[in-house]
Protein backbone atom coordinates (compact mmCIF):
# COMPACT_ATOMS: atom_id res chain seq x y z
CA UNK A 1 0.00 0.00 0.00
CA UNK A 2 2.49 2.56 -1.15
CA UNK A 3 -0.17 5.14 -1.97
CA UNK A 4 -0.84 5.58 1.74
CA UNK A 5 2.79 6.20 2.62
CA UNK A 6 3.89 9.85 2.89
CA UNK A 7 5.82 11.14 -0.08
CA UNK A 8 9.43 11.95 0.64
CA UNK A 9 10.95 15.14 -0.69
CA UNK A 10 14.63 15.41 -1.46
CA UNK A 11 15.92 18.94 -2.02
CA UNK A 12 18.03 19.61 -5.12
CA UNK A 13 21.79 19.62 -4.62
CA UNK A 14 23.39 23.03 -4.04
CA UNK A 15 24.77 24.76 -7.14
CA UNK A 16 28.50 24.44 -7.76
CA UNK A 17 30.62 27.44 -6.73
CA UNK A 18 31.30 29.95 -9.53
CA UNK A 19 34.74 29.76 -11.13
CA UNK A 20 37.33 32.25 -9.97
CA UNK A 21 37.50 35.34 -12.17
CA UNK A 22 40.81 35.86 -13.90
CA UNK A 23 42.28 39.25 -14.88
CA UNK A 24 41.82 38.59 -18.59
CA UNK A 25 38.13 37.81 -17.98
CA UNK A 26 37.60 41.14 -16.24
CA UNK A 27 39.55 42.98 -18.96
CA UNK A 28 37.43 41.32 -21.65
CA UNK A 29 34.22 42.15 -19.76
CA UNK A 30 35.30 45.79 -19.46
CA UNK A 31 36.08 45.99 -23.19
CA UNK A 32 32.71 44.45 -24.10
CA UNK A 33 30.87 46.86 -21.80
CA UNK A 34 32.61 49.88 -23.32
CA UNK A 35 31.83 48.64 -26.83
CA UNK A 36 28.16 48.14 -25.96
CA UNK A 37 27.98 51.61 -24.40
CA UNK A 38 29.49 53.16 -27.54
CA UNK A 39 27.04 51.33 -29.78
CA UNK A 40 24.14 52.51 -27.64
CA UNK A 41 25.30 56.12 -27.83
CA UNK A 42 25.69 55.95 -31.63
CA UNK A 43 22.04 54.91 -31.97
CA UNK A 44 20.72 57.96 -30.09
CA UNK A 45 19.03 60.71 -32.07
CA UNK A 46 18.01 64.29 -31.38
CA UNK A 47 19.38 67.41 -29.74
CA UNK A 48 21.53 66.49 -26.80
CA UNK A 49 20.80 62.83 -27.60
CA UNK A 50 19.17 62.27 -24.19
CA UNK A 51 17.04 64.09 -21.68
CA UNK A 52 19.88 63.95 -19.18
CA UNK A 53 22.54 65.15 -21.62
CA UNK A 54 23.82 67.59 -19.01
CA UNK A 55 24.48 64.76 -16.56
CA UNK A 56 26.67 63.04 -19.16
CA UNK A 57 28.63 66.22 -19.86
CA UNK A 58 27.08 66.76 -23.29
CA UNK A 59 25.60 70.10 -24.23
CA UNK A 60 22.43 70.45 -26.27
CA UNK A 61 22.72 73.03 -29.05
CA UNK A 62 20.99 76.35 -28.35
CA UNK A 63 18.66 77.07 -31.26
CA UNK A 64 16.93 80.20 -29.97
CA UNK A 65 13.52 78.83 -30.89
CA UNK A 66 10.75 79.50 -28.37
CA UNK A 67 9.50 76.44 -26.55
CA UNK A 68 6.52 75.65 -24.38
CA UNK A 69 8.73 75.72 -21.30
CA UNK A 70 10.05 79.20 -22.00
C-alpha positions as CSV (number, residue, x, y, z in Angstrom):
1,X,0.0,0.0,0.0
2,X,2.5,2.6,-1.1
3,X,-0.2,5.1,-2.0
4,X,-0.8,5.6,1.7
5,X,2.8,6.2,2.6
6,X,3.9,9.8,2.9
7,X,5.8,11.1,-0.1
8,X,9.4,12.0,0.6
9,X,10.9,15.1,-0.7
10,X,14.6,15.4,-1.5
11,X,15.9,18.9,-2.0
12,X,18.0,19.6,-5.1
13,X,21.8,19.6,-4.6
14,X,23.4,23.0,-4.0
15,X,24.8,24.8,-7.1
16,X,28.5,24.4,-7.8
17,X,30.6,27.4,-6.7
18,X,31.3,30.0,-9.5
19,X,34.7,29.8,-11.1
20,X,37.3,32.2,-10.0
21,X,37.5,35.3,-12.2
22,X,40.8,35.9,-13.9
23,X,42.3,39.2,-14.9
24,X,41.8,38.6,-18.6
25,X,38.1,37.8,-18.0
26,X,37.6,41.1,-16.2
27,X,39.5,43.0,-19.0
28,X,37.4,41.3,-21.6
29,X,34.2,42.2,-19.8
30,X,35.3,45.8,-19.5
31,X,36.1,46.0,-23.2
32,X,32.7,44.5,-24.1
33,X,30.9,46.9,-21.8
34,X,32.6,49.9,-23.3
35,X,31.8,48.6,-26.8
36,X,28.2,48.1,-26.0
37,X,28.0,51.6,-24.4
38,X,29.5,53.2,-27.5
39,X,27.0,51.3,-29.8
40,X,24.1,52.5,-27.6
41,X,25.3,56.1,-27.8
42,X,25.7,55.9,-31.6
43,X,22.0,54.9,-32.0
44,X,20.7,58.0,-30.1
45,X,19.0,60.7,-32.1
46,X,18.0,64.3,-31.4
47,X,19.4,67.4,-29.7
48,X,21.5,66.5,-26.8
49,X,20.8,62.8,-27.6
50,X,19.2,62.3,-24.2
51,X,17.0,64.1,-21.7
52,X,19.9,63.9,-19.2
53,X,22.5,65.2,-21.6
54,X,23.8,67.6,-19.0
55,X,24.5,64.8,-16.6
56,X,26.7,63.0,-19.2
57,X,28.6,66.2,-19.9
58,X,27.1,66.8,-23.3
59,X,25.6,70.1,-24.2
60,X,22.4,70.5,-26.3
61,X,22.7,73.0,-29.1
62,X,21.0,76.3,-28.3
63,X,18.7,77.1,-31.3
64,X,16.9,80.2,-30.0
65,X,13.5,78.8,-30.9
66,X,10.7,79.5,-28.4
67,X,9.5,76.4,-26.6
68,X,6.5,75.7,-24.4
69,X,8.7,75.7,-21.3
70,X,10.0,79.2,-22.0
